[in-house]
Amino acid sequence: MKSSGRIWIWAMALLFFAGVMAGGAAAQSQDESDAHPPASKSDVEIIKRARQILDSPEKWNRADNRNCPDGEKTFSIYCALEKATDEVTADFAHRGAAMQDGRFVIDEVLAPHNHYEHRLMNYNNDPKTTFADVQRFFDLLQERIEKELKEQGANPPPVVAKPPAAQTLQTQIEIVKKAQEILDSPAKWDRASTQDCKPDAKTFGLYCLFAAASVAVT
């Protein structure tokens, strides 16, 4: 194949993989405020530990900004849950089950019809919130998580196959090289292709070319 043809394939490959990565980044950037991940037994331990961390009015930070630096001596609700999660699972997630159910407790029980922009932070900082309210927050949150665990035990979620691991850069390079081998002449280029890729195809558009190359490599 001529050099210009190889350049064309590499250019299309870069666009193809850039689109895949951009799509993945866009999906990860979506911050669903009402996401409801399944609870686990670790969440109960997280809540218990957060209650211990924030166990007195002297330890309560009433001016939360959701930044939780190491070495702090006072804690907001948000930072107590973050620190507890780091200690229990070392896998803190802004939309983790304990965090999300905490938001729902605020929405549904402690401050219904609130207009908080950030529920955990704004409820913590609300002048009407007392330390007794903070303790009640942890009580309600633990009850909610334990109830969810019982319901999940009675109705286990279906097993979902894990998606394949993301392709490494080296794998992507091998796929591009394979695509060059497959589309090695103008006669093999399908200029009116769809995304219906037949296994015995003799001509290839861009989508089916990289689909065939991916199968061949991986």
C-alpha positions in Angstrom: 0.0 0.0 0.0 1.3 3.5 -0.8 2.6 5.7 2.0 -0.3 8.1 1.7 -2.7 5.2 2.3 -0.8 4.2 5.5 -0.9 7.8 6.7 -4.7 7.8 6.1 -5.2 4.6 8.2 -3.1 6.0 11.0 -5.0 9.3 10.9 -8.4 7.4 11.0 -7.1 5.2 13.8 -6.2 8.2 15.9 -9.7 9.6 15.4 -11.2 6.2 16.1 -9.4 5.7 19.4 -9.7 9.4 20.4 -13.5 9.0 20.0 -13.5 5.9 22.1 -11.5 7.5 24.9 -13.5 10.7 24.7 -16.7 8.7 25.0 -15.3 6.9 28.1 -14.2 10.1 29.7 -17.6 11.7 29.0 -19.3 8.7 30.7 -17.0 9.0 33.7 -17.6 12.7 34.0 -21.3 12.3 34.4 -22.1 13.0 38.0 -25.5 11.6 38.7 -26.8 13.3 41.8 -29.4 10.6 42.4 -27.2 7.6 41.6 -28.0 4.7 43.9 -25.1 2.1 44.0 -25.7 -1.1 45.9 -24.8 -1.1 49.6 -22.3 -3.5 51.1 -21.3 -4.6 54.6 -18.4 -2.2 54.4 -20.8 0.7 54.3 -22.0 -0.2 57.7 -18.5 -0.2 59.0 -17.8 3.1 57.3 -20.8 4.7 59.0 -19.8 3.3 62.4 -16.3 4.6 62.0 -17.5 8.1 60.8 -19.6 8.3 63.9 -16.5 7.6 66.0 -14.5 10.2 64.1 -17.2 12.8 64.7 -18.2 11.9 68.2 -18.2 15.3 70.0 -19.2 18.9 69.2 -15.6 19.9 69.6 -14.7 17.7 66.6 -17.4 19.1 64.4 -16.4 21.4 61.5 -19.4 23.6 60.8 -17.7 25.4 57.8 -17.4 22.5 55.4 -16.0 23.0 51.9 -15.7 19.3 51.0 -11.9 19.5 51.1 -10.6 17.0 53.6 -6.8 17.4 54.1 -4.8 14.9 56.1 -4.1 15.9 59.7 -7.4 17.7 60.3 -8.7 17.7 63.9 -12.2 18.7 63.1 -14.6 17.1 60.6 -17.7 17.8 58.7 -20.2 15.1 57.9 -18.7 14.8 54.4 -15.1 14.6 55.7 -15.9 12.1 58.5 -17.5 9.8 55.9 -14.5 10.3 53.5 -11.9 9.6 56.2 -13.9 6.6 57.4 -14.1 5.2 53.9 -10.4 5.6 53.4 -9.7 3.7 56.6 -12.2 0.9 56.0 -11.8 0.3 52.3 -9.2 2.7 51.0 -11.6 3.3 48.1 -13.4 6.5 48.6 -16.0 7.5 45.9 -17.9 10.8 45.9 -21.0 8.8 44.8 -20.4 5.7 47.0 -23.3 4.0 48.7 -22.8 5.5 52.1 -22.4 9.0 50.7 -25.4 8.7 48.5 -27.7 7.2 51.1 -26.5 10.1 53.4 -27.8 12.5 50.8 -31.1 10.7 50.6 -31.5 10.7 54.4 -31.1 14.5 54.2 -33.6 14.8 51.3 -36.2 12.5 52.7 -36.0 12.9 56.5 -33.8 15.6 57.9 -34.3 18.4 55.5 -37.1 17.6 53.0 -37.8 20.1 50.3 -34.3 21.6 50.9 -32.7 23.7 48.2 -29.2 22.7 49.0 -26.7 22.7 46.1 -24.5 20.2 47.9 -26.6 18.2 50.4 -24.0 16.9 52.8 -22.0 20.1 52.9 -25.0 22.5 53.1 -26.8 20.4 55.7 -23.7 20.3 57.8 -23.2 24.1 57.5 -26.9 25.0 57.9 -27.3 27.1 61.1 -30.4 25.2 62.0 -28.4 21.9 62.1 -27.4 20.9 65.6 -24.9 18.3 66.8 -27.8 16.1 67.9 -29.0 16.3 64.2 -25.6 15.1 63.2 -25.8 12.1 65.5 -29.3 11.4 64.2 -28.0 11.6 60.7 -25.6 8.7 61.3 -28.4 6.7 63.1 -30.7 7.1 60.2 -28.0 6.4 57.6 -27.0 3.1 59.4 -30.6 2.0 59.6 -31.1 2.7 55.9 -28.0 0.8 54.8 -28.8 -2.2 57.0 -32.3 -2.3 55.5 -30.9 -2.2 52.0 -28.6 -5.1 52.8 -31.5 -7.2 54.0 -33.5 -6.4 50.9 -30.5 -7.2 48.7 -30.1 -10.5 50.5 -33.7 -11.4 49.8 -33.5 -10.2 46.2 -29.9 -10.6 45.0 -29.1 -8.5 41.8 -28.5 -10.4 38.6 -24.9 -11.2 37.8 -23.6 -8.8 35.1 -20.5 -9.7 33.1 -17.6 -7.3 33.6 -16.6 -5.3 30.5 -13.3 -6.2 29.0 -10.2 -4.4 30.3 -9.3 -1.2 28.5 -6.9 -1.7 25.6 -3.4 -0.7 26.3 -1.5 1.6 24.0 0.6 -1.3 22.7 -2.6 -3.2 21.9 -4.0 -0.3 20.0 -0.8 0.0 18.0 -1.0 -3.7 17.1 -4.6 -3.2 16.0 -3.6 -0.3 13.7 -0.9 -2.4 12.2 -3.3 -5.3 11.6 -5.8 -2.8 10.1 -3.0 -1.8 7.6 -2.5 -5.4 6.7 -6.2 -6.0 6.2 -6.8 -2.9 4.1 -3.8 -3.2 1.9 -5.3 -2.2 -1.4 -8.0 0.2 -2.7 -10.0 -2.8 -3.8 -10.6 -3.8 -0.2 -12.0 -0.4 0.8 -15.8 -0.3 1.2 -16.8 3.4 0.8 -20.4 2.8 1.6 -20.1 0.6 4.7 -22.4 0.4 7.7 -21.7 -0.9 11.2 -23.0 -4.4 10.2 -19.7 -6.3 10.0 -19.9 -9.7 8.4 -17.3 -12.2 9.5 -16.6 -13.2 5.9 -16.4 -9.7 4.5 -13.9 -9.0 1.8 -14.2 -5.2 1.8 -14.1 -2.9 4.9 -15.2 0.5 6.0 -13.5 2.2 8.9 -15.7 0.8 11.6 -15.6 -2.8 10.4 -11.9 -2.6 9.6 -11.0 -1.8 13.2 -13.6 -4.3 14.5 -11.9 -7.0 12.4 -8.4 -5.9 13.4 -9.4 -5.9 17.1 -10.8 -9.4 16.9 -7.6 -10.6 15.1 -5.3 -9.0 17.7 -7.2 -9.6 21.0 
